[in-house]
Amino acid sequence: MDLLGTALIDGAGAKVKRNSDKKKLQEAEGDPEKTEQILADIKKREDNGNRLILFMLVLALFVVIAAN
């Protein structure tokens, strides 16, 4: 249950972060180096989120197998 709550909070935080990233990208529109850094941060955060989802799926599969 704690993981579900954490996932919901992370989902809400991700939406806020996306809006913040859009704002930062608009502010950094004339600076290609800053824009590239912001895009790299976004990509890194997405990769970390994908790893978390994969981990949760593997954990759920493990729990289902262990329960049988």
ABEGO torsion letter per residue (X at the ends): XAAAAAAAAAAAAAAAAAAAAAAAAAAAAABAAAAAAAAAAAAAAAAAAAAAAAAAAAAAAAAAAAAX
